[in-house]
């Protein structure tokens, strides 16, 4: 029997304070089928009840969330794999170095979905393959916004 809680653990909050590869599952606005995307601009609020993510303003996930706010985040961290269910709201388009939207996810349930007897010993890593100066500038802008309110 798995135990679901209604907020992130302290360890998961710590894990979601900066760039992290996270799976975002939304319901496609047209086909009504699940759609998976991977995001990296992620920030968990300290109380563990809310996660903010930034997406390019043309991302299909934005339209999907506006059509159906139910989302799932798949997170590998804190030694395990987690399903975070919630409802998302999308900000207006924010224009900085690039145009993006902030999705605020109100967490409804957190469940450890790791298979029995398994433990994550190494978390996935990635590297950005575009201009390093631009990447740094975008990261600073986005995280300043995600940490507001």
GROMACS elastic network, one bead per residue, 0.5 to 0.9 nm:
[ bonds ]
;  ai    aj funct       b0    kb
    2   111     6  0.71522   500
    2   112     6  0.71740   500
    2   113     6  0.79301   500
    3   110     6  0.85415   500
    3   111     6  0.64361   500
    3   112     6  0.75139   500
    4   109     6  0.60397   500
    4   110     6  0.54351   500
    4   112     6  0.75626   500
    5     8     6  0.76785   500
    5     9     6  0.88120   500
    5   108     6  0.81596   500
    5   109     6  0.54792   500
    5   110     6  0.52232   500
    5   111     6  0.67314   500
    6    48     6  0.87597   500
    6    49     6  0.74642   500
    6   107     6  0.66140   500
    6   108     6  0.52745   500
    6   110     6  0.59489   500
    6   111     6  0.89379   500
    7    47     6  0.79580   500
    7    48     6  0.50976   500
    7    50     6  0.79708   500
    7    84     6  0.87732   500
    7   107     6  0.62543   500
    7   108     6  0.71422   500
    7   109     6  0.65250   500
    7   110     6  0.63061   500
    8    11     6  0.79041   500
    8    12     6  0.57858   500
    8    13     6  0.60339   500
    8    44     6  0.84166   500
    8    47     6  0.79108   500
    8    49     6  0.65418   500
    8    50     6  0.84609   500
    8    84     6  0.84291   500
    8   107     6  0.81665   500
    8   109     6  0.85851   500
    8   110     6  0.66196   500
    9    12     6  0.51596   500
    9    13     6  0.62136   500
    9    14     6  0.86392   500
    9    48     6  0.66513   500
    9   110     6  0.89268   500
   10    13     6  0.50917   500
   10    14     6  0.62441   500
   10    15     6  0.86300   500
   10    46     6  0.80363   500
   10    47     6  0.83841   500
   10    48     6  0.72795   500
   11    14     6  0.51592   500
   11    15     6  0.62418   500
   11    16     6  0.88400   500
   11    77     6  0.85758   500
   11    78     6  0.59096   500
   12    16     6  0.62641   500
   12    44     6  0.83793   500
   12    48     6  0.81712   500
   12    75     6  0.89689   500
   12    77     6  0.68406   500
   12    78     6  0.58088   500
   13    16     6  0.52079   500
   13    17     6  0.66641   500
   13    43     6  0.82851   500
   13    44     6  0.55143   500
   13    45     6  0.71056   500
   13    46     6  0.63878   500
   13    47     6  0.80631   500
   13    48     6  0.59884   500
   13    51     6  0.89934   500
   14    17     6  0.56828   500
   14    18     6  0.87882   500
   14    44     6  0.79116   500
   14    46     6  0.82531   500
   14    78     6  0.86142   500
   15    18     6  0.77072   500
   15    20     6  0.80118   500
   15    44     6  0.84640   500
   15    77     6  0.63071   500
   15    78     6  0.65952   500
   16    19     6  0.74525   500
   16    20     6  0.67501   500
   16    42     6  0.62938   500
   16    43     6  0.54221   500
   16    44     6  0.53535   500
   16    45     6  0.87334   500
   16    51     6  0.83577   500
   16    75     6  0.89864   500
   16    77     6  0.85016   500
   17    20     6  0.82825   500
   17    42     6  0.68871   500
   17    44     6  0.58805   500
   17    45     6  0.81892   500
   17    46     6  0.89213   500
   18    40     6  0.82102   500
   18    41     6  0.69535   500
   18    42     6  0.60809   500
   18    43     6  0.59936   500
   18    44     6  0.86416   500
   18   143     6  0.77237   500
   19    39     6  0.88140   500
   19    40     6  0.51203   500
   19    41     6  0.53027   500
   19    42     6  0.59657   500
   19    43     6  0.79439   500
   19   139     6  0.84801   500
   20    39     6  0.77194   500
   20    41     6  0.69470   500
   20    42     6  0.65566   500
   20    43     6  0.89813   500
   20    75     6  0.86397   500
   20    76     6  0.89764   500
   20   124     6  0.85997   500
   20   125     6  0.81100   500
   20   126     6  0.88282   500
   21    38     6  0.65729   500
   21    39     6  0.58819   500
   21    41     6  0.82336   500
   21    42     6  0.84128   500
   21    75     6  0.77247   500
   21    76     6  0.81964   500
   21   124     6  0.73033   500
   21   125     6  0.74981   500
   21   126     6  0.77265   500
   22    37     6  0.84832   500
   22    38     6  0.56133   500
   22    39     6  0.53909   500
   22    40     6  0.61616   500
   22    41     6  0.88386   500
   22    42     6  0.79222   500
   22    73     6  0.66185   500
   22    74     6  0.58441   500
   22    75     6  0.53163   500
   22    76     6  0.74331   500
   23    36     6  0.66823   500
   23    37     6  0.58458   500
   23    39     6  0.63897   500
   23    40     6  0.88493   500
   23    72     6  0.79968   500
   23    73     6  0.54627   500
   23    75     6  0.66514   500
   24    35     6  0.80842   500
   24    36     6  0.57003   500
   24    37     6  0.52268   500
   24    38     6  0.58511   500
   24    39     6  0.68333   500
   24    61     6  0.82819   500
   24    71     6  0.70928   500
   24    72     6  0.59485   500
   24    74     6  0.64781   500
   25    34     6  0.64177   500
   25    35     6  0.54777   500
   25    37     6  0.65079   500
   25    38     6  0.86780   500
   25    61     6  0.82766   500
   25    70     6  0.88012   500
   25    71     6  0.56765   500
   25    72     6  0.50632   500
   25    73     6  0.62741   500
   25    74     6  0.78863   500
   26    29     6  0.87954   500
   26    33     6  0.84157   500
   26    34     6  0.57321   500
   26    35     6  0.53006   500
   26    36     6  0.66766   500
   26    37     6  0.83719   500
   26    61     6  0.63934   500
   26    64     6  0.61991   500
   26    65     6  0.65735   500
   26    68     6  0.78249   500
   26    69     6  0.79244   500
   26    70     6  0.67568   500
   26    71     6  0.50353   500
   26    72     6  0.68470   500
   27    30     6  0.86724   500
   27    31     6  0.81438   500
   27    32     6  0.55403   500
   27    33     6  0.55355   500
   27    35     6  0.57829   500
   27    36     6  0.87857   500
   27    61     6  0.82316   500
   27    64     6  0.58133   500
   27    65     6  0.73955   500
   27    67     6  0.82744   500
   27    68     6  0.65595   500
   27    69     6  0.84056   500
   27    70     6  0.75175   500
   27    71     6  0.75730   500
   28    31     6  0.55603   500
   28    33     6  0.54286   500
   28    34     6  0.59879   500
   28    35     6  0.57952   500
   28    60     6  0.79764   500
   28    61     6  0.76798   500
   28    63     6  0.81606   500
   28    64     6  0.52211   500
   28    65     6  0.84592   500
   28    67     6  0.83342   500
   28    68     6  0.83556   500
   29    32     6  0.57107   500
   29    33     6  0.82045   500
   29    60     6  0.86525   500
   29    61     6  0.88480   500
   29    63     6  0.66851   500
   29    65     6  0.80285   500
   29    66     6  0.83939   500
   29    67     6  0.57494   500
   29    68     6  0.72562   500
   30    33     6  0.81990   500
   30    64     6  0.83376   500
   31    34     6  0.85617   500
   32    35     6  0.88397   500
   32    64     6  0.89963   500
   35    61     6  0.79786   500
   35    64     6  0.87452   500
   36    61     6  0.86237   500
   37    61     6  0.76920   500
   39    42     6  0.74018   500
   39    53     6  0.76532   500
   39    54     6  0.79824   500
   39    55     6  0.75021   500
   40    53     6  0.78294   500
   40    54     6  0.81726   500
   40    55     6  0.89795   500
   41    52     6  0.82504   500
   41    53     6  0.54825   500
   41    54     6  0.54827   500
   41    55     6  0.76672   500
   41   139     6  0.77565   500
   41   142     6  0.73725   500
   41   143     6  0.75316   500
   41   146     6  0.85374   500
   42    51     6  0.70970   500
   42    52     6  0.58711   500
   42    54     6  0.69230   500
   42   143     6  0.83311   500
   42   146     6  0.78769   500
   43    50     6  0.86699   500
   43    51     6  0.56597   500
   43    52     6  0.52037   500
   43    53     6  0.63676   500
   43   143     6  0.77244   500
   43   146     6  0.63827   500
   43   147     6  0.71782   500
   44    47     6  0.82219   500
   44    48     6  0.64279   500
   44    49     6  0.79587   500
   44    50     6  0.60307   500
   44    52     6  0.63034   500
   44    53     6  0.87473   500
   44   146     6  0.89279   500
   44   147     6  0.87306   500
   45    48     6  0.55802   500
   45    49     6  0.67529   500
   45    50     6  0.54768   500
   45    51     6  0.59518   500
   45    52     6  0.77297   500
   45   147     6  0.78073   500
   46    49     6  0.79748   500
   46    50     6  0.83904   500
   47    50     6  0.75571   500
   48    51     6  0.77011   500
   48   107     6  0.80852   500
   49   105     6  0.85380   500
   49   106     6  0.62924   500
   49   107     6  0.53808   500
   49   108     6  0.80485   500
   50    86     6  0.88107   500
   50   104     6  0.69310   500
   50   105     6  0.55474   500
   50   107     6  0.55611   500
   51   103     6  0.82466   500
   51   104     6  0.59812   500
   51   105     6  0.51511   500
   51   106     6  0.68492   500
   51   107     6  0.73942   500
   52   102     6  0.66039   500
   52   103     6  0.55973   500
   52   105     6  0.60865   500
   52   106     6  0.89038   500
   52   146     6  0.60845   500
   52   147     6  0.83872   500
   53   101     6  0.84100   500
   53   102     6  0.56933   500
   53   103     6  0.52509   500
   53   104     6  0.66742   500
   53   105     6  0.80749   500
   53   146     6  0.71570   500
   54    57     6  0.88454   500
   54   100     6  0.65871   500
   54   101     6  0.57233   500
   54   103     6  0.61722   500
   54   104     6  0.88829   500
   54   142     6  0.70302   500
   54   143     6  0.88155   500
   54   146     6  0.75396   500
   55    58     6  0.80737   500
   55    59     6  0.64074   500
   55    61     6  0.81721   500
   55    62     6  0.76488   500
   55    99     6  0.87969   500
   55   100     6  0.54619   500
   55   101     6  0.54923   500
   55   102     6  0.64525   500
   55   103     6  0.75460   500
   56    59     6  0.54487   500
   56    62     6  0.86417   500
   56    98     6  0.78066   500
   56    99     6  0.62243   500
   56   101     6  0.63231   500
   56   102     6  0.88924   500
   57    60     6  0.87125   500
   57    62     6  0.72978   500
   57    92     6  0.89422   500
   57    93     6  0.62742   500
   57    94     6  0.81443   500
   57    98     6  0.87886   500
   57    99     6  0.57001   500
   57   101     6  0.53289   500
   57   102     6  0.88600   500
   58    61     6  0.85064   500
   58    62     6  0.73462   500
   58    63     6  0.83594   500
   58    99     6  0.85954   500
   58   100     6  0.77802   500
   58   101     6  0.88569   500
   59    62     6  0.56775   500
   59    63     6  0.74647   500
   59   100     6  0.87472   500
   60    63     6  0.54329   500
   60    64     6  0.62735   500
   60    65     6  0.87771   500
   61    65     6  0.60502   500
   61    66     6  0.85218   500
   62    65     6  0.52585   500
   62    66     6  0.62329   500
   62    67     6  0.86327   500
   62    89     6  0.89368   500
   62    90     6  0.67944   500
   62   101     6  0.78415   500
   62   103     6  0.79045   500
   63    66     6  0.51156   500
   63    67     6  0.62121   500
   63    68     6  0.85955   500
   64    67     6  0.51061   500
   64    68     6  0.59779   500
   64    69     6  0.75071   500
   65    70     6  0.69415   500
   65    71     6  0.74770   500
   65    87     6  0.82961   500
   65    88     6  0.62985   500
   65    89     6  0.69846   500
   65    90     6  0.73106   500
   65   103     6  0.86252   500
   66    69     6  0.60588   500
   66    88     6  0.81565   500
   66    89     6  0.70852   500
   66    90     6  0.68801   500
   68    71     6  0.82881   500
   68    87     6  0.85694   500
   68    88     6  0.85813   500
   69    86     6  0.80684   500
   69    89     6  0.66686   500
   69   105     6  0.88679   500
   70    85     6  0.75262   500
   70    86     6  0.59467   500
   70    88     6  0.65007   500
   71    84     6  0.82488   500
   71    85     6  0.59353   500
   71    86     6  0.55558   500
   71    87     6  0.58002   500
   71    88     6  0.66742   500
   71   105     6  0.80120   500
   72    83     6  0.64786   500
   72    84     6  0.54734   500
   72    86     6  0.64638   500
   72    87     6  0.84842   500
   73    82     6  0.79535   500
   73    83     6  0.58480   500
   73    84     6  0.50013   500
   73    85     6  0.65247   500
   73    86     6  0.83797   500
   74    81     6  0.72143   500
   74    82     6  0.57997   500
   74    84     6  0.64702   500
   74    85     6  0.89568   500
   75    80     6  0.83224   500
   75    81     6  0.56766   500
   75    82     6  0.51271   500
   75    83     6  0.65803   500
   75    84     6  0.76557   500
   76    79     6  0.75038   500
   76    80     6  0.58989   500
   76    82     6  0.64042   500
   76   120     6  0.76658   500
   76   123     6  0.65287   500
   76   124     6  0.76799   500
   77    80     6  0.55425   500
   77    81     6  0.63037   500
   77    82     6  0.77834   500
   77   120     6  0.74450   500
   77   122     6  0.87979   500
   77   123     6  0.64288   500
   77   124     6  0.89427   500
   78    81     6  0.79982   500
   78   120     6  0.79981   500
   78   123     6  0.89173   500
   79   119     6  0.57293   500
   79   121     6  0.63142   500
   79   122     6  0.81584   500
   79   123     6  0.81706   500
   80   112     6  0.69683   500
   80   113     6  0.78240   500
   80   114     6  0.59255   500
   80   118     6  0.77961   500
   80   119     6  0.55625   500
   80   120     6  0.50609   500
   80   121     6  0.83840   500
   81   111     6  0.85539   500
   81   112     6  0.58999   500
   81   113     6  0.56373   500
   81   114     6  0.51219   500
   81   115     6  0.87605   500
   81   119     6  0.84748   500
   81   120     6  0.75401   500
   82   110     6  0.67676   500
   82   111     6  0.55600   500
   82   113     6  0.53975   500
   82   114     6  0.71764   500
   83   109     6  0.80222   500
   83   110     6  0.57912   500
   83   111     6  0.52661   500
   83   112     6  0.64856   500
   83   113     6  0.64521   500
   84   107     6  0.68837   500
   84   108     6  0.76666   500
   84   109     6  0.58802   500
   84   111     6  0.65679   500
   84   112     6  0.88795   500
   85   105     6  0.86452   500
   85   106     6  0.84645   500
   85   107     6  0.60071   500
   85   108     6  0.56496   500
   85   109     6  0.51858   500
   85   110     6  0.63960   500
   85   111     6  0.84912   500
   86   105     6  0.58949   500
   86   106     6  0.53219   500
   86   109     6  0.68038   500
   86   110     6  0.89501   500
   87   104     6  0.81004   500
   87   105     6  0.53648   500
   87   106     6  0.54005   500
   87   107     6  0.68691   500
   87   108     6  0.75758   500
   88   103     6  0.60463   500
   88   104     6  0.53738   500
   88   106     6  0.63965   500
   88   107     6  0.88607   500
   89   102     6  0.82788   500
   89   103     6  0.55083   500
   89   104     6  0.53350   500
   89   105     6  0.66131   500
   89   106     6  0.84598   500
   90    93     6  0.87953   500
   90   101     6  0.65124   500
   90   102     6  0.59133   500
   90   104     6  0.65670   500
   91    94     6  0.78691   500
   91   100     6  0.89703   500
   91   101     6  0.54938   500
   91   102     6  0.52990   500
   91   103     6  0.63461   500
   91   104     6  0.79783   500
   92   100     6  0.85593   500
   92   101     6  0.62285   500
   92   102     6  0.78845   500
   93    99     6  0.64143   500
   93   100     6  0.56508   500
   93   101     6  0.50558   500
   93   102     6  0.81034   500
   94    98     6  0.82068   500
   94    99     6  0.55796   500
   94   100     6  0.53905   500
   94   101     6  0.58759   500
   94   102     6  0.80549   500
   95    98     6  0.58665   500
   95   100     6  0.66018   500
   95   101     6  0.87657   500
   96    99     6  0.61460   500
   96   100     6  0.81528   500
   96   138     6  0.84008   500
   96   141     6  0.74025   500
   96   142     6  0.87884   500
   97   134     6  0.86724   500
   97   137     6  0.79460   500
   97   138     6  0.67031   500
   97   141     6  0.80336   500
   98   138     6  0.77515   500
  100   142     6  0.88839   500
  102   142     6  0.88970   500
  102   145     6  0.82836   500
  102   146     6  0.73211   500
  107   110     6  0.75996   500
  112   115     6  0.88767   500
  113   116     6  0.88454   500
  114   117     6  0.81973   500
  114   118     6  0.63318   500
  114   119     6  0.73665   500
  114   120     6  0.85726   500
  115   118     6  0.56200   500
  115   119     6  0.84246   500
  116   119     6  0.87867   500
  120   123     6  0.68195   500
  122   125     6  0.88777   500
  128   131     6  0.81544   500
  128   132     6  0.76325   500
  128   135     6  0.75247   500
  129   132     6  0.79234   500
  130   133     6  0.88826   500
  130   134     6  0.77619   500
  130   135     6  0.71073   500
  131   134     6  0.53357   500
  131   135     6  0.61819   500
  131   136     6  0.87731   500
  132   136     6  0.61935   500
  132   137     6  0.86347   500
  133   136     6  0.51925   500
  133   137     6  0.62272   500
  133   138     6  0.86596   500
  134   137     6  0.50643   500
  134   138     6  0.60841   500
  134   139     6  0.84920   500
  135   138     6  0.52090   500
  135   139     6  0.60675   500
  135   140     6  0.86509   500
  136   139     6  0.51239   500
  136   140     6  0.62404   500
  136   141     6  0.87198   500
  137   140     6  0.53006   500
  137   141     6  0.63328   500
  137   142     6  0.86660   500
  138   141     6  0.51818   500
  138   142     6  0.60035   500
  138   143     6  0.84866   500
  139   142     6  0.52267   500
  139   143     6  0.60073   500
  139   144     6  0.84533   500
  140   143     6  0.54426   500
  140   144     6  0.61691   500
  140   145     6  0.87986   500
  141   144     6  0.53510   500
  141   145     6  0.65580   500
  141   146     6  0.88709   500
  142   145     6  0.52513   500
  142   146     6  0.61703   500
  142   147     6  0.86946   500
  143   147     6  0.60096   500
  143   148     6  0.86005   500
  144   147     6  0.54857   500
  144   148     6  0.66260   500
  145   148     6  0.53322   500
  145   149     6  0.86592   500
  146   149     6  0.80703   500
